[in-house]
Amino acid sequence: MAPLSHPSIQDGWFREISSQWPGQAMTLKVNKILHVEKSLYQDVLVFESETYGNVLVLDGVIQCTERDEFSYQEMIAHLPLASHPNPKKVLVIGGGDGGVVREVLKHESVEEVVLCDIDEAVIRVSKIYLPHMAVLLDSPKVRVFVGDGFKFLADNEATYDVIITDSSDPVGPAESLFQKPYFQLLHDALTPGGHISTQGECLWLHLPLISQLRNMTAEIFPISQYAYTTIPTYPSGQIGFMVCSKDPSRNLSEPLRKVPGTRYYNENIHRCAFVLPEFARAILARGKDIRPVFGRAAAALKALEEGKKTRKILLLGSGFVARPCAEYVVRDPTNELTIACRTLSSAAALADGLPNAAAISLDVNSTEALDAQVAVHDLVISLIPYTYHAAVIKSAIKGKTHVVTTSYVSPAMRELDEETKRAGIVVMNEIGLDPGIDHLYAVKTISEVHEKGGKIKQFLSYCGGLPAPECSGNPLGYKFSWSSRGVLLALLNSASYLSEGKQVDITGSDLMGYAKPYFISPAFAFVAYPNRNSVPFREFYNIPEAETIVRGTLRYQGFPEFIKALVDLGWLDATEKEWLTENLTWAEVTQRAIGANDTSER
């Protein structure tokens, strides 16, 4: 039998990563995976760890470990039970591992415990791998009900003296266990003077949520308090509980009896559990947030104090460069980013995890839709194919919205120059890698030379986005980091440059024949060839004295020969072909492209 595996366990380590605690993770070294299962409700994992014994994980989040589970189980149970004068009937919702039930039965007054868990898999697996927790599930005082806790509560009004909710975090199915209707059901299922205790999240991570829980439960129960415990394998090493009572005279922080056989809980710990650190007390008691402000939040506060306005930015496109661009834009907390793609799922994937970022579906072929979105933004960053840029600029002229693209200025874009000036907007083009960074450094270097009285006689600029040598093993020695169609079509562009005062013009079909070895370092075998029209850059770069001006592209050796073969075979011919239909084999397409008699011709 093959060894078990799980996506949360890699290289012998379990990793707990969750949106509930962004920017941090919990890891445990794994000795052996014991159980993997997809139940009807969740992903169930049990593994033996090196330092915490057996570990139960649900949906990628640690629920309990043999080493530290007692802290959580004891506190969530004994805080409401020890402060109740005479708890007889107790309901536990969730907690299929049995740990809470074990603690409840330490109270002599308890006559009956009902465990209600929707997932039988948790109960079954815990009996096998966490027997010290589940040992009392078979007690004659215990009744196990597998089913929906909401329905169970609704069917058992005014029945239980204490109800304990041992839930997971408020995402997915467990989210409803942190909402007002659930707490109302808890209230109604209690006997007069009854208590509840529910998992209440971490002060370090979820203080706004805890504040909401505190305010919400205070609307239902006359007494509502937050208490906490420490436990190393829970996020940030701390977890809390909302403890409430129907009796307005009840002092939840005062234990009425000793509890035998505990490892964490005692009477003083009971009292101290309700004493909160000042940063938490300030929010829960006074609604004042005194936590440190740093990073993005500090920058946002500073911007607000300085009166900086929020800028709305529309990002068009979902290509390889879109995510890095989006990440850069939202570094500034005054920027609000809208990511627009034809499909909403693509936009949502790009926006995932980014602050101040929203996703929308937008078809740039719809002039009306494009006009509407462009008009409500201050800036459009267009990373879609260059053939759409003119349409974007036209919408920007109507909406008086600035535009940035990384593309070369096409004739269709250049025709809009006067209209953009009349609209009072900036349309910044050619500001990517190549073109872009090369422009900036060229102008910077040329200016420095001129300032020192020098002259530029020869200007050579070669750029190329190339894979690392060890990743360049394909025939092109290249990987597509932008539109593959755009890369290949660019190879058909004609080129012009100045050489010793004379203009040299090259047709697109001959371009690869002008590629020459270009030495930069012995470690790299580069070739270089001219890129588009370099002649106007004598004026653009303000170097009228230059006799040679070449802007070119760098590739690894072998690239030009392979591309030339594709050109000669007709593979880069972009004109429509009537014979090019679906269901043709590559051999049949090649036959048609090169004019062979049949597919077997050599």
C-alpha positions in Angstrom: 0.0 0.0 0.0 1.4 3.4 -1.0 2.2 5.8 1.8 -0.5 8.5 2.5 0.0 12.0 1.3 -1.7 15.4 1.9 -1.3 18.8 0.2 -0.7 20.4 3.5 2.3 18.3 4.2 5.4 18.9 2.1 9.0 17.9 2.7 8.0 16.3 6.0 6.4 19.5 7.4 2.7 20.3 7.9 1.9 23.9 7.0 -1.2 25.7 8.3 -1.9 28.6 6.0 -5.2 30.4 6.2 -6.9 33.6 5.2 -7.9 34.0 8.8 -4.3 34.8 9.8 -2.7 36.3 6.7 1.0 36.8 6.6 1.8 34.0 9.1 1.7 30.2 9.3 2.0 27.4 11.7 4.3 24.4 10.9 4.9 21.1 12.6 7.3 18.4 11.7 5.5 15.2 10.6 6.7 11.7 11.6 3.9 9.9 9.8 0.5 10.5 8.2 -2.1 8.4 10.0 -5.3 9.2 8.2 -6.6 11.2 5.2 -10.3 11.4 4.4 -12.8 13.7 2.6 -15.9 13.5 4.7 -19.3 14.8 3.6 -18.4 18.2 5.1 -14.6 18.7 5.3 -11.1 17.5 4.7 -10.0 15.3 7.6 -6.3 14.7 8.3 -4.5 13.0 11.2 -0.8 12.8 11.5 1.8 11.9 14.1 4.0 15.0 14.8 7.5 14.9 16.2 6.8 17.1 19.2 3.0 17.4 19.7 1.9 13.7 19.3 -1.1 13.0 17.1 -2.7 16.0 15.5 -6.2 16.4 14.1 -6.6 18.8 11.2 -9.9 19.8 9.6 -9.8 21.8 6.3 -6.1 22.5 6.7 -6.5 24.0 10.2 -5.2 22.3 13.4 -8.1 21.4 15.8 -6.2 19.6 18.6 -2.9 17.9 19.4 -2.2 15.4 22.2 0.3 17.7 23.8 -1.7 20.9 24.3 -5.4 20.1 23.7 -6.2 20.2 27.5 -5.8 23.9 27.7 -8.6 24.6 25.2 -10.9 21.8 26.3 -10.6 22.6 30.0 -11.2 26.4 29.6 -14.1 26.3 27.1 -15.8 23.8 29.5 -15.0 24.9 33.0 -15.5 28.6 32.6 -19.3 28.3 32.0 -19.7 25.2 34.2 -17.8 26.2 37.3 -19.5 29.6 37.4 -23.0 27.9 37.1 -24.5 27.0 40.5 -25.9 23.6 39.5 -25.4 22.4 35.9 -27.2 19.2 35.2 -27.9 19.0 31.5 -25.2 20.1 29.1 -25.1 20.3 25.3 -21.9 20.3 23.3 -22.2 21.4 19.7 -19.2 20.4 17.6 -16.3 19.0 19.5 -16.6 15.5 17.9 -13.1 14.7 19.2 -14.7 14.3 22.7 -12.3 16.5 24.6 -15.0 18.9 25.8 -17.3 16.0 26.9 -14.4 14.6 28.9 -14.1 17.9 30.8 -17.8 18.3 31.3 -18.1 15.0 33.1 -15.6 16.2 35.7 -18.5 18.1 37.3 -20.4 15.8 39.7 -23.7 17.7 39.2 -23.9 16.9 35.5 -26.4 14.2 34.8 -26.5 14.2 31.0 -24.3 15.4 28.2 -25.4 15.5 24.6 -22.8 15.8 21.9 -24.2 17.2 18.6 -21.7 17.1 15.7 -22.7 17.2 12.0 -19.7 15.1 10.9 -19.5 11.5 12.0 -16.0 11.2 10.6 -14.6 13.4 13.3 -16.1 11.2 16.0 -15.0 8.0 14.3 -11.5 9.2 13.6 -11.0 10.6 17.1 -11.9 7.3 18.8 -9.1 5.7 16.8 -6.3 8.3 16.9 -7.2 10.5 19.9 -8.6 7.9 22.4 -7.6 9.9 25.5 -10.0 12.7 24.3 -12.8 10.5 23.0 -12.7 7.9 25.9 -15.9 9.1 27.6 -18.1 9.4 24.5 -19.3 5.9 25.4 -20.2 6.9 29.0 -23.8 6.2 30.0 -24.2 9.9 30.8 -23.4 10.8 27.2 -25.7 10.8 24.1 -24.1 11.3 20.7 -26.3 12.9 18.0 -24.9 13.2 14.5 -26.8 16.0 12.8 -27.3 19.8 12.4 -26.8 21.8 15.5 -29.2 24.5 14.3 -32.1 22.1 14.0 -31.2 20.4 17.3 -31.3 23.7 19.2 -34.6 24.7 17.6 -36.1 21.3 18.7 -34.9 21.6 22.3 -35.9 25.0 23.7 -35.4 25.7 27.5 -33.6 22.3 27.9 -30.0 22.8 28.8 -28.2 24.5 31.7 -25.0 25.0 29.8 -24.3 24.9 26.0 -20.8 24.8 24.7 -20.0 25.4 21.0 -16.7 24.0 20.0 -16.6 25.3 16.5 -13.9 25.9 13.9 -13.1 29.4 12.5 -15.8 31.6 10.9 -15.2 30.6 7.3 -17.3 28.3 5.2 -20.0 26.3 7.0 -18.8 27.5 10.5 -19.5 31.2 9.6 -23.1 30.9 10.6 -22.0 29.9 14.1 -20.7 33.4 14.7 -24.0 35.2 13.7 -26.9 36.5 15.7 -29.5 33.9 14.7 -27.3 31.1 16.1 -26.8 32.9 19.4 -30.5 33.5 19.7 -31.1 29.7 19.3 -28.5 29.2 22.0 -30.3 31.6 24.3 -33.7 29.9 23.7 -32.4 26.4 24.3 -31.1 27.4 27.8 -33.0 26.9 31.0 -33.4 30.1 33.1 -30.0 31.2 34.4 -28.3 29.1 31.8 -24.7 29.7 30.4 -23.1 29.4 27.0 -19.5 29.2 26.0 -18.4 29.5 22.3 -15.0 29.5 20.5 -14.2 33.2 20.3 -11.1 33.6 18.2 -7.7 35.3 18.9 -7.1 38.7 20.4 -4.0 39.2 18.3 -5.7 38.4 15.0 -9.5 38.9 15.3 -10.1 41.8 17.6 -12.7 43.5 15.3 -14.6 40.2 15.0 -14.4 39.7 18.8 -15.8 43.2 19.3 -18.7 42.4 17.0 -19.3 39.2 18.9 -19.2 40.9 22.2 -21.7 43.6 21.1 -24.0 41.1 19.4 -24.2 38.7 22.3 -24.8 41.7 24.7 -28.0 42.3 22.8 -29.2 38.8 23.6 -27.7 38.0 27.0 -27.6 40.3 30.0 -24.1 39.0 30.8 -21.6 38.7 28.0 -17.8 38.4 28.5 -14.7 37.4 26.7 -12.1 35.1 28.3 -9.0 33.5 26.9 -6.4 30.8 27.2 -3.0 30.1 25.8 -2.2 27.2 23.5 0.9 27.0 21.3 -0.6 25.3 18.2 -3.5 27.7 17.8 -2.8 30.9 15.7 -0.6 33.3 17.7 -0.7 31.0 20.7 -3.9 32.3 22.1 -7.7 31.5 21.7 -10.7 33.0 23.4 -14.3 32.2 24.3 -17.5 34.2 24.5 -19.1 33.3 27.8 -22.6 34.5 28.4 -25.4 34.0 31.0 -29.1 34.5 31.1 -28.9 35.5 34.7 -28.0 39.2 35.1 -26.7 38.7 38.6 -24.3 35.9 37.7 -20.5 36.5 38.1 -19.0 34.5 35.3 -15.4 35.2 36.4 -15.9 33.7 39.9 -15.7 29.8 40.1 -18.2 28.3 42.6 -16.5 25.0 43.0 -13.1 23.3 42.4 -12.7 21.1 39.4 -10.6 17.9 39.9 -8.1 16.4 37.5 -7.1 19.5 35.4 -3.8 20.3 33.9 -4.3 23.9 32.9 -7.5 25.2 34.7 -7.6 26.2 38.3 -9.6 28.8 40.3 -7.1 31.6 39.8 -6.7 30.9 36.1 -10.5 31.0 35.9 -10.6 34.5 37.4 -7.6 35.7 35.4 -9.0 34.5 32.1 -11.4 37.4 32.1 -8.7 40.0 32.8 -7.7 41.2 29.3 -4.6 43.0 28.1 -5.1 46.7 27.8 -5.2 46.8 24.0 -8.1 44.3 24.0 -9.9 45.9 27.0 -9.8 49.3 25.4 -11.6 48.1 22.3 -14.1 45.8 24.0 -14.9 48.1 26.9 -14.5 51.6 25.3 -14.4 51.0 21.6 -10.9 52.6 21.4 -8.2 51.1 19.3 -4.8 51.7 20.9 -2.9 49.0 18.9 0.3 50.1 17.1 -0.2 51.5 13.6 2.5 50.4 11.1 3.2 49.5 7.5 0.3 50.0 5.1 -2.1 51.3 7.8 0.5 53.9 9.0 1.0 55.0 5.4 -2.8 55.3 4.9 -3.1 57.3 8.1 -0.3 59.6 7.1 -1.8 60.2 3.7 -5.2 61.0 5.3 -3.5 63.5 7.7 -1.7 65.1 4.7 -4.9 65.4 2.8 -3.9 63.2 0.0 -6.7 62.2 -2.3 -7.7 58.7 -3.2 -6.8 57.7 -6.7 -9.0 55.3 -8.7 -7.0 53.1 -11.1 -8.3 50.8 -13.7 -6.1 47.9 -14.8 -7.0 46.3 -18.1 -5.6 42.8 -18.8 -4.7 39.5 -17.2 -1.4 38.6 -18.8 1.8 37.7 -17.1 2.7 41.3 -16.1 -0.7 42.2 -14.7 -0.2 40.7 -11.2 3.2 42.4 -10.6 1.7 45.7 -11.8 -1.3 45.3 -9.5 0.9 44.5 -6.5 2.9 47.6 -7.2 -0.1 49.9 -7.5 -1.7 48.8 -4.2 1.5 49.4 -2.3 0.3 53.0 -2.0 -2.8 52.9 0.3 -4.3 55.9 -1.4 -4.7 53.9 -4.6 -8.0 52.0 -5.2 -7.5 49.4 -7.9 -10.1 47.9 -10.2 -8.9 44.9 -12.2 -10.9 44.4 -15.4 -10.8 41.3 -17.6 -13.2 39.8 -20.1 -13.9 37.0 -17.6 -14.7 37.8 -14.0 -12.8 34.7 -12.8 -9.6 35.9 -14.3 -9.9 39.4 -12.7 -10.9 37.8 -9.4 -7.8 35.6 -9.4 -5.6 38.6 -10.0 -7.2 40.6 -7.3 -7.1 37.8 -4.7 -5.2 38.8 -1.7 -4.5 42.3 -2.7 -5.7 45.2 -0.5 -7.9 47.9 -2.1 -8.4 45.8 -5.2 -11.7 44.8 -6.8 -12.5 42.7 -9.8 -14.9 43.3 -12.7 -15.8 41.8 -16.0 -15.3 44.1 -18.9 -15.4 43.5 -22.7 -13.3 46.3 -24.3 -15.1 45.6 -27.5 -18.1 47.2 -26.0 -17.6 51.0 -26.4 -20.4 51.8 -24.0 -19.1 49.6 -21.2 -15.5 50.7 -21.7 -16.5 54.4 -21.7 -18.4 53.9 -18.4 -15.6 52.3 -16.5 -12.9 54.6 -17.8 -14.9 57.6 -16.9 -15.1 56.7 -13.2 -11.3 56.2 -12.8 -8.4 58.7 -12.6 -6.0 56.5 -14.5 -6.2 53.5 -16.9 -3.2 51.1 -17.1 -3.8 49.2 -20.4 -2.0 45.8 -20.5 -4.2 44.3 -23.1 -3.0 43.7 -26.7 -1.8 46.9 -28.4 -4.5 46.6 -31.0 -7.0 47.8 -28.4 -5.1 50.7 -27.0 -6.6 53.2 -29.5 -10.1 52.3 -28.3 -9.0 52.7 -24.7 -7.5 56.2 -25.5 -10.7 57.2 -27.2 -12.7 56.3 -24.1 -10.1 58.2 -21.9 -10.5 61.3 -24.1 -14.3 61.2 -23.4 -13.8 60.6 -19.7 -10.7 62.9 -19.3 -8.8 60.0 -17.8 -5.1 59.5 -18.0 -3.7 56.4 -19.7 -0.5 54.3 -19.3 0.6 51.5 -21.7 3.8 49.6 -22.1 3.4 49.3 -25.9 5.0 51.1 -28.8 3.0 54.0 -30.2 1.0 52.6 -33.1 -0.2 54.8 -36.0 -3.8 54.5 -34.7 -2.6 55.8 -31.3 -0.5 58.6 -32.8 -3.5 59.9 -34.7 -5.2 60.7 -31.3 -2.4 62.9 -30.1 -4.1 66.2 -30.7 -7.4 65.0 -29.2 -5.6 63.9 -26.0 -4.0 67.3 -25.7 -7.3 69.1 -26.1 -8.8 66.7 -23.4 -6.0 67.7 -21.1 -4.9 64.1 -20.3 -1.6 62.4 -20.3 -1.2 59.2 -22.4 2.1 57.7 -21.4 3.3 54.9 -23.7 6.4 52.8 -24.1 7.0 52.6 -20.4 7.6 48.9 -19.7 10.8 46.9 -19.9 11.6 47.3 -23.6 10.4 49.9 -24.5 10.5 51.7 -21.2 13.5 51.2 -18.9 15.8 51.5 -21.9 14.3 54.9 -22.7 14.7 56.1 -19.2 18.4 55.0 -18.8 19.2 56.2 -22.3 17.9 59.7 -21.6 19.6 59.7 -18.2 23.0 58.7 -19.6 22.8 61.0 -22.6 21.9 64.0 -20.3 24.9 63.2 -18.0 27.2 63.1 -21.0 25.9 66.4 -22.4 26.1 68.1 -19.0 29.8 67.4 -18.9 30.3 68.7 -22.4 30.5 65.4 -24.2 28.9 64.2 -27.4 27.3 61.0 -28.4 28.7 59.7 -31.7 27.4 56.1 -31.4 24.3 54.9 -29.5 23.7 51.2 -29.2 20.9 49.9 -26.9 20.1 46.2 -26.7 17.4 44.7 -24.5 15.7 41.3 -24.0 13.6 39.5 -21.4 15.4 36.1 -21.4 15.0 33.0 -19.3 17.9 31.9 -17.1 20.3 29.8 -19.1 19.4 26.6 -17.3 15.7 27.2 -18.3 16.4 28.0 -21.9 16.5 24.4 -23.3 13.8 24.8 -25.9 14.6 25.4 -29.6 14.0 29.1 -29.2 16.0 29.5 -26.1 13.2 31.8 -25.0 10.0 31.7 -22.9 6.9 33.8 -23.6 6.5 36.3 -20.8 3.9 38.3 -22.7 1.5 37.6 -25.6 3.0 34.7 -27.7 1.2 36.1 -30.7 2.6 39.5 -30.1 6.2 38.1 -29.7 6.0 36.2 -33.0 4.3 39.1 -35.0 7.0 41.5 -33.8 9.6 39.3 -35.5 8.0 40.3 -38.9 8.4 44.0 -38.3 10.7 45.9 -40.6 13.6 47.7 -39.0 15.7 50.8 -39.7 18.8 52.2 -38.1 21.6 54.7 -38.7 25.1 53.4 -39.4 27.9 56.0 -39.8 25.4 58.5 -40.9 23.5 56.3 -43.4 20.1 54.8 -42.9 19.8 51.0 -43.2 16.4 49.6 -43.9 15.5 45.9 -43.4 12.4 44.0 -44.4 10.6 41.9 -41.8 11.3 38.7 -43.8 15.1 39.5 -43.8 15.3 40.6 -40.2 16.7 37.4 -38.7 19.5 37.4 -41.3 20.9 40.6 -39.7 21.3 38.9 -36.3 24.9 39.0 -35.1 26.8 37.6 -32.1 26.9 40.2 -29.3 29.5 40.0 -26.6 28.6 41.1 -23.0 30.1 38.3 -20.9 31.8 35.0 -21.6 29.0 33.3 -19.7 26.3 34.2 -22.3 26.0 33.4 -26.0 23.9 36.4 -27.1 22.9 37.5 -30.6 21.4 41.0 -31.4 19.3 42.3 -34.2 17.7 45.7 -34.9 14.3 46.4 -33.4 11.8 48.5 -35.4 12.7 52.0 -36.5 15.7 53.5 -34.5 16.1 56.6 -36.7 13.6 58.9 -34.9 15.5 58.4 -31.7 18.2 60.8 -32.8 15.5 63.4 -32.2 13.7 61.7 -29.4 16.9 61.3 -27.4 18.3 64.7 -28.4 21.5 63.4 -29.9 21.7 65.1 -33.3 25.4 64.6 -33.3 25.0 60.8 -33.3 26.2 59.0 -36.5 25.2 55.5 -35.5 21.9 54.7 -33.6 20.7 51.2 -33.1 18.0 50.0 -30.8 18.0 46.2 -30.8 16.8 43.0 -29.3 18.9 40.4 -27.5 18.3 36.7 -27.8 20.3 33.5 -27.2 22.2 32.1 -30.1 20.1 29.7 -32.2 17.0 31.9 -31.9 17.4 33.7 -35.3 18.0 30.5 -37.3 14.9 28.9 -35.8 12.7 31.9 -36.4 14.0 32.2 -40.0 13.1 28.6 -40.6 9.5 29.3 -39.3 9.3 32.4 -41.6 10.6 30.4 -44.6 8.0 27.7 -43.9 5.2 30.2 -43.7 4.4 29.5 -40.1 4.4 33.2 -39.2 2.2 34.3 -42.1 -0.7 36.1 -40.4 -2.9 36.4 -43.5 -6.1 34.4 -43.5 -6.0 31.1 -45.3 -9.3 29.6 -46.6 -7.8 26.1 -46.3 -7.0 26.5 -42.6 -9.9 24.8 -40.9 -10.5 22.8 -37.8 -9.5 19.1 -37.5 -6.4 19.5 -39.8 -3.3 17.6 -38.5 0.0 19.4 -38.1 1.3 17.4 -41.0 -1.6 18.6 -43.2 -1.1 22.2 -42.1 2.6 21.9 -42.9 1.9 20.4 -46.3 -0.4 23.3 -47.2 2.0 26.0 -45.8 5.0 24.8 -47.8 3.2 23.7 -50.9 4.1 20.0 -50.6 2.3 17.4 -52.7 1.2 15.4 -49.7 1.9 14.8 -46.0 4.4 12.1 -46.7 6.8 14.2 -48.8 10.3 14.5 -47.4 
